[in-house]
Amino acid sequence: MTKLNVAASTFPFLYSHDGLGAMKHLRTLGYDIFELMIFPPHCWPRELSADQVKAYKDWLNGEGLKVSSLCYPLLDNNPNGVDVLMREYTLDRYREAIDFAAEISCPYVVAIPGPINSLINPPHEWMLNWFVEGIQKLVAHAKGTGVEILLENVPFTYLPTAQDMRDTAALIGPEVGINFDICNSAFIQEDPADAIRMLGDLVKNVHISDSGPDEFKHERLGSGIVDPAPTAKALNDIGYQGVTVLEIITDALQPGADPDGDILASHDILAENGWASR
């Protein structure tokens, strides 16, 4: 079985480091591939000067490192909000992320359906149409840049399942792929390995972390319901050549938080189950 590559997310450092600083920190832990979060003040392309973009490029190129993906968590924004101004605002931020990805030779920008959390959500068809139309606009913007849009399965959206991702990608067009989140899939009681096989070569990027069965988390592996071994086999079965991102969500500024320990301990578990060791 081919050893799978591991990357580290800058998610734990949203408030403690800027994006470049977070990657430099992760480099001290031995990582050479990163998923970079798009979120202010961490890394917000709209506010990056030309000199700051150059600093990202110079460091990555000088060290022989790469960013596997940019991830925009939509903590404030929504591509399928009822207000067209929110939808367009969100798409503009994605366009800036695509342009930044092209500048730093990052192949993927991860896009998620917007959150739903109200007692009376808009009709499913409305939200789906808004999202599909929005992603088609982003695909058009990305044309010729070398950047691909990836859809992600997320439990708190109206498209939580792997089948939702496959069906929605088909509506958008062949230019999009899937960022498959193993923890998200396990939390909604899918079989992540079966989901990976069903998605097949649509899977271009993978997230992994752990959660308990009742409260949605993205914690260190070994703490909850995620079993990495079957997913490693499934990824090898589909001939997956991308990276698996350790997406541990904790806040490095909070007392008692240990993102470095969480990342390294999780990587060691991955290494026991089919991934490359650190």
PyRosetta script that sets phi, psi and omega in degrees:
from pyrosetta import init, pose_from_sequence

init()
pose = pose_from_sequence("MTKLNVAASTFPFLYSHDGLGAMKHLRTLGYDIFELMIFPPHCWPRELSADQVKAYKDWLNGEGLKVSSLCYPLLDNNPNGVDVLMREYTLDRYREAIDFAAEISCPYVVAIPGPINSLINPPHEWMLNWFVEGIQKLVAHAKGTGVEILLENVPFTYLPTAQDMRDTAALIGPEVGINFDICNSAFIQEDPADAIRMLGDLVKNVHISDSGPDEFKHERLGSGIVDPAPTAKALNDIGYQGVTVLEIITDALQPGADPDGDILASHDILAENGWASR")
pose.set_psi(1, 129.4)
pose.set_omega(1, -179.2)
pose.set_phi(2, -66.7)
pose.set_psi(2, 134.9)
pose.set_omega(2, 176.5)
pose.set_phi(3, -71.1)
pose.set_psi(3, 131.2)
pose.set_omega(3, -177.1)
pose.set_phi(4, -88.7)
pose.set_psi(4, 144.4)
pose.set_omega(4, -177.7)
pose.set_phi(5, -81.4)
pose.set_psi(5, 147.0)
pose.set_omega(5, -177.1)
pose.set_phi(6, -119.1)
pose.set_psi(6, 135.2)
pose.set_omega(6, 173.2)
pose.set_phi(7, -120.8)
pose.set_psi(7, 166.3)
pose.set_omega(7, 179.2)
pose.set_phi(8, -122.5)
pose.set_psi(8, 138.6)
pose.set_omega(8, 178.6)
pose.set_phi(9, -87.7)
pose.set_psi(9, 148.9)
pose.set_omega(9, 175.5)
pose.set_phi(10, -86.3)
pose.set_psi(10, 8.4)
pose.set_omega(10, -175.5)
pose.set_phi(11, -52.6)
pose.set_psi(11, -42.9)
pose.set_omega(11, -177.1)
pose.set_phi(12, -64.7)
pose.set_psi(12, -11.2)
pose.set_omega(12, -171.1)
pose.set_phi(13, -114.9)
pose.set_psi(13, 24.4)
pose.set_omega(13, -178.9)
pose.set_phi(14, -55.1)
pose.set_psi(14, -36.9)
pose.set_omega(14, -173.3)
pose.set_phi(15, -110.9)
pose.set_psi(15, -11.2)
pose.set_omega(15, -177.5)
pose.set_phi(16, -97.8)
pose.set_psi(16, -23.3)
pose.set_omega(16, -176.8)
pose.set_phi(17, -140.9)
pose.set_psi(17, 154.1)
pose.set_omega(17, 164.3)
pose.set_phi(18, -77.7)
pose.set_psi(18, 173.1)
pose.set_omega(18, -173.6)
pose.set_phi(19, -59.7)
pose.set_psi(19, -44.1)
pose.set_omega(19, -179.6)
pose.set_phi(20, -66.4)
pose.set_psi(20, -41.8)
pose.set_omega(20, 178.3)
pose.set_phi(21, -62.6)
pose.set_psi(21, -37.9)
pose.set_omega(21, 179.0)
pose.set_phi(22, -65.5)
pose.set_psi(22, -42.3)
pose.set_omega(22, 177.9)
pose.set_phi(23, -65.3)
pose.set_psi(23, -39.2)
pose.set_omega(23, 177.0)
pose.set_phi(24, -62.4)
pose.set_psi(24, -38.5)
pose.set_omega(24, 177.2)
pose.set_phi(25, -64.7)
pose.set_psi(25, -46.9)
pose.set_omega(25, 178.9)
pose.set_phi(26, -62.0)
pose.set_psi(26, -30.1)
pose.set_omega(26, 176.6)
pose.set_phi(27, -62.2)
pose.set_psi(27, -35.8)
pose.set_omega(27, 179.1)
pose.set_phi(28, -67.2)
pose.set_psi(28, -18.8)
pose.set_omega(28, 176.5)
pose.set_phi(29, -88.1)
pose.set_psi(29, -3.1)
pose.set_omega(29, 176.3)
pose.set_phi(30, 105.9)
pose.set_psi(30, 4.3)
pose.set_omega(30, -176.1)
pose.set_phi(31, -87.9)
pose.set_psi(31, 143.1)
pose.set_omega(31, 177.7)
pose.set_phi(32, -125.4)
pose.set_psi(32, 2.9)
pose.set_omega(32, 173.7)
pose.set_phi(33, -131.6)
pose.set_psi(33, 137.3)
pose.set_omega(33, -172.4)
pose.set_phi(34, -135.4)
pose.set_psi(34, 146.5)
pose.set_omega(34, 162.2)
pose.set_phi(35, -102.9)
pose.set_psi(35, 126.5)
pose.set_omega(35, -174.2)
pose.set_phi(36, -103.7)
pose.set_psi(36, 126.0)
pose.set_omega(36, 179.1)
pose.set_phi(37, -79.2)
pose.set_psi(37, 138.4)
pose.set_omega(37, 177.4)
pose.set_phi(38, -103.7)
pose.set_psi(38, 101.8)
pose.set_omega(38, -174.3)
pose.set_phi(39, -167.7)
pose.set_psi(39, 134.2)
pose.set_omega(39, 179.2)
pose.set_phi(40, -80.7)
pose.set_psi(40, 144.2)
pose.set_omega(40, 3.3)
pose.set_phi(41, -90.5)
pose.set_psi(41, 7.0)
pose.set_omega(41, -172.4)
pose.set_phi(42, -61.5)
pose.set_psi(42, -60.8)
pose.set_omega(42, 176.4)
pose.set_phi(43, -154.5)
pose.set_psi(43, 107.4)
pose.set_omega(43, -175.3)
pose.set_phi(44, -129.2)
pose.set_psi(44, 97.8)
pose.set_omega(44, -171.6)
pose.set_phi(45, -50.9)
pose.set_psi(45, -33.3)
pose.set_omega(45, 179.8)
pose.set_phi(46, -58.9)
pose.set_psi(46, -26.8)
pose.set_omega(46, -175.7)
pose.set_phi(47, -104.2)
pose.set_psi(47, -0.9)
pose.set_omega(47, -178.8)
pose.set_phi(48, -80.8)
pose.set_psi(48, 128.4)
pose.set_omega(48, 175.6)
pose.set_phi(49, -77.1)
pose.set_psi(49, 167.0)
pose.set_omega(49, 176.7)
pose.set_phi(50, -59.3)
pose.set_psi(50, -38.0)
pose.set_omega(50, 178.9)
pose.set_phi(51, -66.4)
pose.set_psi(51, -36.9)
pose.set_omega(51, 178.5)
pose.set_phi(52, -68.8)
pose.set_psi(52, -41.4)
pose.set_omega(52, 176.0)
pose.set_phi(53, -61.4)
pose.set_psi(53, -41.8)
pose.set_omega(53, 178.4)
pose.set_phi(54, -62.0)
pose.set_psi(54, -37.2)
pose.set_omega(54, 179.3)
pose.set_phi(55, -63.3)
pose.set_psi(55, -41.3)
pose.set_omega(55, 174.3)
pose.set_phi(56, -58.3)
pose.set_psi(56, -51.8)
pose.set_omega(56, -175.9)
pose.set_phi(57, -61.8)
pose.set_psi(57, -45.7)
pose.set_omega(57, -176.7)
pose.set_phi(58, -63.4)
pose.set_psi(58, -40.8)
pose.set_omega(58, -179.0)
pose.set_phi(59, -68.5)
pose.set_psi(59, -47.7)
pose.set_omega(59, -179.6)
pose.set_phi(60, -60.5)
pose.set_psi(60, -47.6)
pose.set_omega(60, -178.2)
pose.set_phi(61, -68.6)
pose.set_psi(61, -39.6)
pose.set_omega(61, -178.3)
pose.set_phi(62, -66.7)
pose.set_psi(62, -31.8)
pose.set_omega(62, -179.0)
pose.set_phi(63, -94.8)
pose.set_psi(63, -5.4)
pose.set_omega(63, -177.6)
pose.set_phi(64, 68.8)
pose.set_psi(64, 36.8)
pose.set_omega(64, -176.7)
pose.set_phi(65, -109.8)
pose.set_psi(65, 169.0)
pose.set_omega(65, 178.3)
pose.set_phi(66, -146.5)
pose.set_psi(66, 153.5)
pose.set_omega(66, 171.8)
pose.set_phi(67, -98.0)
pose.set_psi(67, 120.9)
pose.set_omega(67, -177.7)
pose.set_phi(68, -76.5)
pose.set_psi(68, -32.3)
pose.set_omega(68, -171.5)
pose.set_phi(69, -165.3)
pose.set_psi(69, 151.6)
pose.set_omega(69, 169.4)
pose.set_phi(70, -107.2)
pose.set_psi(70, 134.4)
pose.set_omega(70, -177.4)
pose.set_phi(71, -124.2)
pose.set_psi(71, 124.0)
pose.set_omega(71, -177.6)
pose.set_phi(72, -108.9)
pose.set_psi(72, 103.5)
pose.set_omega(72, -168.5)
pose.set_phi(73, -76.9)
pose.set_psi(73, -4.8)
pose.set_omega(73, 176.2)
pose.set_phi(74, 57.1)
pose.set_psi(74, 40.3)
pose.set_omega(74, 178.5)
pose.set_phi(75, -68.8)
pose.set_psi(75, -25.3)
pose.set_omega(75, 179.7)
pose.set_phi(76, -116.1)
pose.set_psi(76, -20.2)
pose.set_omega(76, -165.7)
pose.set_phi(77, -116.9)
pose.set_psi(77, 169.0)
pose.set_omega(77, -172.9)
pose.set_phi(78, -155.5)
pose.set_psi(78, 115.7)
pose.set_omega(78, -179.9)
pose.set_phi(79, -77.3)
pose.set_psi(79, -8.3)
pose.set_omega(79, 175.4)
pose.set_phi(80, -127.2)
pose.set_psi(80, 33.9)
pose.set_omega(80, 173.5)
pose.set_phi(81, -69.8)
pose.set_psi(81, 157.6)
pose.set_omega(81, -177.8)
pose.set_phi(82, -70.2)
pose.set_psi(82, -23.8)
pose.set_omega(82, -179.6)
pose.set_phi(83, -88.3)
pose.set_psi(83, 120.8)
pose.set_omega(83, -179.0)
pose.set_phi(84, -59.0)
pose.set_psi(84, -30.5)
pose.set_omega(84, 179.5)
pose.set_phi(85, -65.9)
pose.set_psi(85, -37.4)
pose.set_omega(85, 176.2)
pose.set_phi(86, -66.9)
pose.set_psi(86, -41.9)
pose.set_omega(86, 179.3)
pose.set_phi(87, -60.6)
pose.set_psi(87, -46.9)
pose.set_omega(87, -178.1)
pose.set_phi(88, -68.9)
pose.set_psi(88, -38.4)
pose.set_omega(88, 176.0)
pose.set_phi(89, -58.1)
pose.set_psi(89, -46.0)
pose.set_omega(89, -178.9)
pose.set_phi(90, -63.1)
pose.set_psi(90, -43.9)
pose.set_omega(90, 178.8)
pose.set_phi(91, -62.3)
pose.set_psi(91, -37.6)
pose.set_omega(91, 177.8)
pose.set_phi(92, -62.2)
pose.set_psi(92, -38.4)
pose.set_omega(92, 178.2)
pose.set_phi(93, -68.1)
pose.set_psi(93, -36.4)
pose.set_omega(93, 174.9)
pose.set_phi(94, -64.3)
pose.set_psi(94, -41.0)
pose.set_omega(94, 178.8)
pose.set_phi(95, -59.7)
pose.set_psi(95, -41.1)
pose.set_omega(95, 177.4)
pose.set_phi(96, -64.7)
pose.set_psi(96, -37.2)
pose.set_omega(96, 177.2)
pose.set_phi(97, -65.2)
pose.set_psi(97, -40.0)
pose.set_omega(97, 177.7)
pose.set_phi(98, -61.8)
pose.set_psi(98, -45.4)
pose.set_omega(98, 179.9)
pose.set_phi(99, -62.6)
pose.set_psi(99, -41.0)
pose.set_omega(99, 178.6)
pose.set_phi(100, -66.4)
pose.set_psi(100, -41.7)
pose.set_omega(100, 177.7)
pose.set_phi(101, -58.1)
pose.set_psi(101, -42.8)
pose.set_omega(101, 179.3)
pose.set_phi(102, -62.6)
pose.set_psi(102, -38.3)
pose.set_omega(102, -179.1)
pose.set_phi(103, -64.2)
pose.set_psi(103, -37.1)
pose.set_omega(103, -175.6)
pose.set_phi(104, -103.1)
pose.set_psi(104, 15.5)
pose.set_omega(104, 176.3)
pose.set_phi(105, 58.6)
pose.set_psi(105, 40.3)
pose.set_omega(105, 176.3)
pose.set_phi(106, -94.7)
pose.set_psi(106, 126.0)
pose.set_omega(106, -171.5)
pose.set_phi(107, -79.3)
pose.set_psi(107, -20.1)
pose.set_omega(107, -170.6)
pose.set_phi(108, -133.0)
pose.set_psi(108, 140.3)
pose.set_omega(108, 167.0)
pose.set_phi(109, -118.2)
pose.set_psi(109, 123.3)
pose.set_omega(109, -176.8)
pose.set_phi(110, -87.0)
pose.set_psi(110, 129.2)
pose.set_omega(110, -179.9)
pose.set_phi(111, -121.0)
pose.set_psi(111, 133.8)
pose.set_omega(111, 177.9)
pose.set_phi(112, -119.2)
pose.set_psi(112, 148.9)
pose.set_omega(112, 170.8)
pose.set_phi(113, -59.7)
pose.set_psi(113, 150.5)
pose.set_omega(113, -177.8)
pose.set_phi(114, -67.4)
pose.set_psi(114, 158.2)
pose.set_omega(114, -178.4)
pose.set_phi(115, -70.8)
pose.set_psi(115, 152.8)
pose.set_omega(115, 170.7)
pose.set_phi(116, -124.5)
pose.set_psi(116, 130.9)
pose.set_omega(116, -177.3)
pose.set_phi(117, -153.4)
pose.set_psi(117, 12.4)
pose.set_omega(117, -177.8)
pose.set_phi(118, -99.8)
pose.set_psi(118, 169.1)
pose.set_omega(118, 179.6)
pose.set_phi(119, -75.8)
pose.set_psi(119, -20.6)
pose.set_omega(119, 179.5)
pose.set_phi(120, -140.9)
pose.set_psi(120, 93.4)
pose.set_omega(120, -178.5)
pose.set_phi(121, -80.9)
pose.set_psi(121, 159.2)
pose.set_omega(121, 174.2)
pose.set_phi(122, -60.8)
pose.set_psi(122, 158.7)
pose.set_omega(122, 176.4)
pose.set_phi(123, -53.9)
pose.set_psi(123, 140.9)
pose.set_omega(123, -177.9)
pose.set_phi(124, -53.3)
pose.set_psi(124, -42.5)
pose.set_omega(124, -177.6)
pose.set_phi(125, -62.5)
pose.set_psi(125, -37.9)
pose.set_omega(125, 177.9)
pose.set_phi(126, -61.3)
pose.set_psi(126, -50.7)
pose.set_omega(126, -177.2)
pose.set_phi(127, -62.1)
pose.set_psi(127, -41.9)
pose.set_omega(127, 179.5)
pose.set_phi(128, -62.0)
pose.set_psi(128, -45.8)
pose.set_omega(128, -179.8)
pose.set_phi(129, -63.1)
pose.set_psi(129, -42.2)
pose.set_omega(129, 178.0)
pose.set_phi(130, -60.8)
pose.set_psi(130, -42.7)
pose.set_omega(130, -178.4)
pose.set_phi(131, -67.7)
pose.set_psi(131, -46.3)
pose.set_omega(131, -179.8)
pose.set_phi(132, -60.9)
pose.set_psi(132, -46.5)
pose.set_omega(132, 179.3)
pose.set_phi(133, -62.0)
pose.set_psi(133, -40.1)
pose.set_omega(133, 179.7)
pose.set_phi(134, -64.9)
pose.set_psi(134, -45.6)
pose.set_omega(134, -179.2)
pose.set_phi(135, -67.0)
pose.set_psi(135, -34.8)
pose.set_omega(135, 175.7)
pose.set_phi(136, -61.6)
pose.set_psi(136, -37.2)
pose.set_omega(136, 175.2)
pose.set_phi(137, -64.0)
pose.set_psi(137, -39.8)
pose.set_omega(137, 179.5)
pose.set_phi(138, -68.4)
pose.set_psi(138, -38.2)
pose.set_omega(138, 176.1)
pose.set_phi(139, -59.2)
pose.set_psi(139, -43.0)
pose.set_omega(139, 178.5)
pose.set_phi(140, -63.3)
pose.set_psi(140, -40.1)
pose.set_omega(140, 178.9)
pose.set_phi(141, -65.4)
pose.set_psi(141, -35.4)
pose.set_omega(141, -176.6)
pose.set_phi(142, -79.6)
pose.set_psi(142, -11.6)
pose.set_omega(142, -176.1)
pose.set_phi(143, -56.7)
pose.set_psi(143, 127.1)
pose.set_omega(143, 178.3)
pose.set_phi(144, 85.5)
pose.set_psi(144, -2.6)
pose.set_omega(144, -178.2)
pose.set_phi(145, -92.4)
pose.set_psi(145, -15.9)
pose.set_omega(145, -173.1)
pose.set_phi(146, 83.4)
pose.set_psi(146, 8.1)
pose.set_omega(146, -178.5)
pose.set_phi(147, -108.2)
pose.set_psi(147, 134.9)
pose.set_omega(147, 179.8)
pose.set_phi(148, -115.2)
pose.set_psi(148, 141.9)
pose.set_omega(148, 176.0)
pose.set_phi(149, -86.8)
pose.set_psi(149, 131.9)
pose.set_omega(149, 176.7)
pose.set_phi(150, -117.3)
pose.set_psi(150, 133.2)
pose.set_omega(150, 175.9)
pose.set_phi(151, -88.5)
pose.set_psi(151, 143.5)
pose.set_omega(151, 179.8)
pose.set_phi(152, -121.0)
pose.set_psi(152, 138.0)
pose.set_omega(152, 173.7)
pose.set_phi(153, -77.0)
pose.set_psi(153, 120.4)
pose.set_omega(153, -176.0)
pose.set_phi(154, -136.2)
pose.set_psi(154, 127.5)
pose.set_omega(154, -173.4)
pose.set_phi(155, -60.0)
pose.set_psi(155, -35.0)
pose.set_omega(155, -174.0)
pose.set_phi(156, -86.5)
pose.set_psi(156, 13.5)
pose.set_omega(156, 174.6)
pose.set_phi(157, -104.2)
pose.set_psi(157, 178.3)
pose.set_omega(157, 178.9)
pose.set_phi(158, -89.3)
pose.set_psi(158, 3.2)
pose.set_omega(158, 177.5)
pose.set_phi(159, -129.7)
pose.set_psi(159, 68.3)
pose.set_omega(159, -169.4)
pose.set_phi(160, -84.6)
pose.set_psi(160, -18.2)
pose.set_omega(160, -168.9)
pose.set_phi(161, -97.4)
pose.set_psi(161, 163.3)
pose.set_omega(161, 175.0)
pose.set_phi(162, -62.8)
pose.set_psi(162, -38.1)
pose.set_omega(162, 177.6)
pose.set_phi(163, -63.9)
pose.set_psi(163, -38.3)
pose.set_omega(163, 174.4)
pose.set_phi(164, -57.4)
pose.set_psi(164, -42.5)
pose.set_omega(164, -179.3)
pose.set_phi(165, -64.9)
pose.set_psi(165, -43.8)
pose.set_omega(165, 179.4)
pose.set_phi(166, -63.0)
pose.set_psi(166, -45.8)
pose.set_omega(166, -178.3)
pose.set_phi(167, -65.8)
pose.set_psi(167, -40.3)
pose.set_omega(167, -178.7)
pose.set_phi(168, -69.9)
pose.set_psi(168, -40.0)
pose.set_omega(168, 176.1)
pose.set_phi(169, -59.0)
pose.set_psi(169, -38.6)
pose.set_omega(169, 179.2)
pose.set_phi(170, -65.1)
pose.set_psi(170, -34.8)
pose.set_omega(170, 177.9)
pose.set_phi(171, -69.4)
pose.set_psi(171, -34.6)
pose.set_omega(171, -176.8)
pose.set_phi(172, -76.2)
pose.set_psi(172, -47.0)
pose.set_omega(172, -179.6)
pose.set_phi(173, 138.2)
pose.set_psi(173, 169.6)
pose.set_omega(173, -173.9)
pose.set_phi(174, -71.6)
pose.set_psi(174, -5.9)
pose.set_omega(174, -177.5)
pose.set_phi(175, -77.2)
pose.set_psi(175, -15.2)
pose.set_omega(175, -176.4)
pose.set_phi(176, -101.2)
pose.set_psi(176, 154.1)
pose.set_omega(176, 174.9)
pose.set_phi(177, -125.1)
pose.set_psi(177, -166.5)
pose.set_omega(177, -177.1)
pose.set_phi(178, -121.9)
pose.set_psi(178, 132.6)
pose.set_omega(178, 164.5)
pose.set_phi(179, -96.4)
pose.set_psi(179, 104.9)
pose.set_omega(179, -173.5)
pose.set_phi(180, -91.5)
pose.set_psi(180, 121.7)
pose.set_omega(180, 178.5)
pose.set_phi(181, -99.6)
pose.set_psi(181, 112.6)
pose.set_omega(181, -176.2)
pose.set_phi(182, -65.2)
pose.set_psi(182, -43.3)
pose.set_omega(182, -179.7)
pose.set_phi(183, -64.5)
pose.set_psi(183, -43.2)
pose.set_omega(183, 179.3)
pose.set_phi(184, -59.8)
pose.set_psi(184, -40.9)
pose.set_omega(184, 179.7)
pose.set_phi(185, -65.6)
pose.set_psi(185, -45.1)
pose.set_omega(185, 179.6)
pose.set_phi(186, -63.8)
pose.set_psi(186, -37.4)
pose.set_omega(186, -176.4)
pose.set_phi(187, -64.2)
pose.set_psi(187, -34.2)
pose.set_omega(187, 179.0)
pose.set_phi(188, -89.6)
pose.set_psi(188, 12.8)
pose.set_omega(188, 174.3)
pose.set_phi(189, 67.8)
pose.set_psi(189, 29.6)
pose.set_omega(189, 163.5)
pose.set_phi(190, -78.0)
pose.set_psi(190, 165.6)
pose.set_omega(190, 165.5)
pose.set_phi(191, -93.7)
pose.set_psi(191, 106.6)
pose.set_omega(191, -175.1)
pose.set_phi(192, -59.0)
pose.set_psi(192, -35.9)
pose.set_omega(192, 179.9)
pose.set_phi(193, -64.7)
pose.set_psi(193, -43.8)
pose.set_omega(193, 176.9)
pose.set_phi(194, -62.7)
pose.set_psi(194, -39.3)
pose.set_omega(194, -179.9)
pose.set_phi(195, -63.9)
pose.set_psi(195, -41.5)
pose.set_omega(195, 178.5)
pose.set_phi(196, -60.9)
pose.set_psi(196, -44.8)
pose.set_omega(196, -179.7)
pose.set_phi(197, -65.4)
pose.set_psi(197, -36.7)
pose.set_omega(197, 178.7)
pose.set_phi(198, -66.2)
pose.set_psi(198, -39.6)
pose.set_omega(198, -179.7)
pose.set_phi(199, -75.1)
pose.set_psi(199, -32.6)
pose.set_omega(199, 174.9)
pose.set_phi(200, 58.5)
pose.set_psi(200, -130.4)
pose.set_omega(200, -173.2)
pose.set_phi(201, -77.3)
pose.set_psi(201, 3.3)
pose.set_omega(201, 168.9)
pose.set_phi(202, -68.9)
pose.set_psi(202, -24.4)
pose.set_omega(202, -177.8)
pose.set_phi(203, -74.3)
pose.set_psi(203, 115.6)
pose.set_omega(203, -178.6)
pose.set_phi(204, -115.0)
pose.set_psi(204, -19.6)
pose.set_omega(204, -178.6)
pose.set_phi(205, -151.0)
pose.set_psi(205, 149.9)
pose.set_omega(205, -175.2)
pose.set_phi(206, -134.3)
pose.set_psi(206, 139.0)
pose.set_omega(206, 171.1)
pose.set_phi(207, -109.8)
pose.set_psi(207, 146.4)
pose.set_omega(207, 173.1)
pose.set_phi(208, -144.0)
pose.set_psi(208, 144.3)
pose.set_omega(208, 175.5)
pose.set_phi(209, -168.0)
pose.set_psi(209, -164.1)
pose.set_omega(209, -178.8)
pose.set_phi(210, -136.9)
pose.set_psi(210, 158.7)
pose.set_omega(210, 179.9)
pose.set_phi(211, -150.7)
pose.set_psi(211, 153.6)
pose.set_omega(211, 166.7)
pose.set_phi(212, -73.4)
pose.set_psi(212, 172.0)
pose.set_omega(212, -176.6)
pose.set_phi(213, -77.4)
pose.set_psi(213, -18.2)
pose.set_omega(213, -172.0)
pose.set_phi(214, -110.9)
pose.set_psi(214, -40.9)
pose.set_omega(214, -179.9)
pose.set_phi(215, -108.3)
pose.set_psi(215, 123.4)
pose.set_omega(215, -174.8)
pose.set_phi(216, -69.6)
pose.set_psi(216, 120.5)
pose.set_omega(216, -179.3)
pose.set_phi(217, -136.5)
pose.set_psi(217, 169.7)
pose.set_omega(217, 168.4)
pose.set_phi(218, -134.5)
pose.set_psi(218, 77.3)
pose.set_omega(218, -172.6)
pose.set_phi(219, -106.8)
pose.set_psi(219, -176.0)
pose.set_omega(219, -178.4)
pose.set_phi(220, -63.3)
pose.set_psi(220, 147.2)
pose.set_omega(220, 177.4)
pose.set_phi(221, -62.3)
pose.set_psi(221, 151.0)
pose.set_omega(221, -178.6)
pose.set_phi(222, 90.2)
pose.set_psi(222, -1.0)
pose.set_omega(222, -177.0)
pose.set_phi(223, -103.7)
pose.set_psi(223, -2.3)
pose.set_omega(223, -173.2)
pose.set_phi(224, -156.4)
pose.set_psi(224, -131.0)
pose.set_omega(224, -165.7)
pose.set_phi(225, -97.9)
pose.set_psi(225, -6.3)
pose.set_omega(225, -173.2)
pose.set_phi(226, -86.1)
pose.set_psi(226, 126.5)
pose.set_omega(226, 175.0)
pose.set_phi(227, -109.5)
pose.set_psi(227, 107.9)
pose.set_omega(227, -175.0)
pose.set_phi(228, -67.9)
pose.set_psi(228, -31.1)
pose.set_omega(228, -169.9)
pose.set_phi(229, -58.3)
pose.set_psi(229, -49.1)
pose.set_omega(229, -179.8)
pose.set_phi(230, -63.3)
pose.set_psi(230, -31.8)
pose.set_omega(230, 179.8)
pose.set_phi(231, -72.9)
pose.set_psi(231, -33.5)
pose.set_omega(231, 175.3)
pose.set_phi(232, -61.2)
pose.set_psi(232, -43.6)
pose.set_omega(232, 178.8)
pose.set_phi(233, -63.3)
pose.set_psi(233, -42.6)
pose.set_omega(233, 180.0)
pose.set_phi(234, -64.1)
pose.set_psi(234, -41.1)
pose.set_omega(234, 178.7)
pose.set_phi(235, -62.9)
pose.set_psi(235, -40.5)
pose.set_omega(235, 176.0)
pose.set_phi(236, -67.2)
pose.set_psi(236, -35.9)
pose.set_omega(236, 179.9)
pose.set_phi(237, -62.3)
pose.set_psi(237, -34.6)
pose.set_omega(237, -179.8)
pose.set_phi(238, -90.0)
pose.set_psi(238, 3.0)
pose.set_omega(238, 179.2)
pose.set_phi(239, 72.3)
pose.set_psi(239, 32.8)
pose.set_omega(239, -176.1)
pose.set_phi(240, -64.5)
pose.set_psi(240, 130.6)
pose.set_omega(240, -178.4)
pose.set_phi(241, -115.6)
pose.set_psi(241, -0.3)
pose.set_omega(241, -176.9)
pose.set_phi(242, -84.7)
pose.set_psi(242, -164.8)
pose.set_omega(242, -178.6)
pose.set_phi(243, -103.4)
pose.set_psi(243, 161.1)
pose.set_omega(243, 170.5)
pose.set_phi(244, -111.7)
pose.set_psi(244, 118.6)
pose.set_omega(244, -175.5)
pose.set_phi(245, -91.2)
pose.set_psi(245, 124.1)
pose.set_omega(245, 170.0)
pose.set_phi(246, -74.2)
pose.set_psi(246, 101.7)
pose.set_omega(246, -176.3)
pose.set_phi(247, -104.1)
pose.set_psi(247, 74.8)
pose.set_omega(247, 178.3)
pose.set_phi(248, -85.6)
pose.set_psi(248, 124.1)
pose.set_omega(248, -178.4)
pose.set_phi(249, -107.8)
pose.set_psi(249, 104.2)
pose.set_omega(249, 174.2)
pose.set_phi(250, -149.7)
pose.set_psi(250, 167.0)
pose.set_omega(250, -177.7)
pose.set_phi(251, -110.3)
pose.set_psi(251, 112.9)
pose.set_omega(251, -177.3)
pose.set_phi(252, -58.8)
pose.set_psi(252, -20.4)
pose.set_omega(252, -178.9)
pose.set_phi(253, -82.2)
pose.set_psi(253, -14.5)
pose.set_omega(253, -176.0)
pose.set_phi(254, -79.8)
pose.set_psi(254, 139.6)
pose.set_omega(254, 178.0)
pose.set_phi(255, -57.4)
pose.set_psi(255, 134.2)
pose.set_omega(255, 178.8)
pose.set_phi(256, 86.8)
pose.set_psi(256, -11.5)
pose.set_omega(256, 178.6)
pose.set_phi(257, -70.2)
pose.set_psi(257, 140.8)
pose.set_omega(257, 179.8)
pose.set_phi(258, -138.2)
pose.set_psi(258, 68.2)
pose.set_omega(258, -177.2)
pose.set_phi(259, -60.0)
pose.set_psi(259, -36.7)
pose.set_omega(259, 179.0)
pose.set_phi(260, -61.2)
pose.set_psi(260, -48.2)
pose.set_omega(260, 178.6)
pose.set_phi(261, -62.8)
pose.set_psi(261, -39.3)
pose.set_omega(261, 178.8)
pose.set_phi(262, -62.6)
pose.set_psi(262, -44.2)
pose.set_omega(262, -178.5)
pose.set_phi(263, -65.4)
pose.set_psi(263, -47.7)
pose.set_omega(263, -176.9)
pose.set_phi(264, -67.6)
pose.set_psi(264, -41.7)
pose.set_omega(264, 178.3)
pose.set_phi(265, -63.4)
pose.set_psi(265, -40.2)
pose.set_omega(265, 178.7)
pose.set_phi(266, -65.6)
pose.set_psi(266, -40.4)
pose.set_omega(266, 178.9)
pose.set_phi(267, -63.0)
pose.set_psi(267, -39.1)
pose.set_omega(267, 178.5)
pose.set_phi(268, -61.9)
pose.set_psi(268, -36.9)
pose.set_omega(268, 176.5)
pose.set_phi(269, -67.4)
pose.set_psi(269, -41.1)
pose.set_omega(269, 176.1)
pose.set_phi(270, -58.9)
pose.set_psi(270, -42.8)
pose.set_omega(270, -177.6)
pose.set_phi(271, -63.7)
pose.set_psi(271, -25.8)
pose.set_omega(271, 176.7)
pose.set_phi(272, -79.6)
pose.set_psi(272, -7.9)
pose.set_omega(272, -171.4)
pose.set_phi(273, -129.7)
pose.set_psi(273, 23.7)
pose.set_omega(273, 171.3)
pose.set_phi(274, 115.9)
pose.set_psi(274, -1.2)
pose.set_omega(274, 178.0)
pose.set_phi(275, -101.2)
pose.set_psi(275, 161.9)
pose.set_omega(275, 177.5)
pose.set_phi(276, -64.8)
pose.set_psi(276, 143.8)
pose.set_omega(276, 179.2)
pose.set_phi(277, -78.2)
pose.set_psi(277, 162.1)
pose.set_omega(277, -179.9)
pose.set_phi(278, -83.2)
pose.dump_pdb("model.pdb")
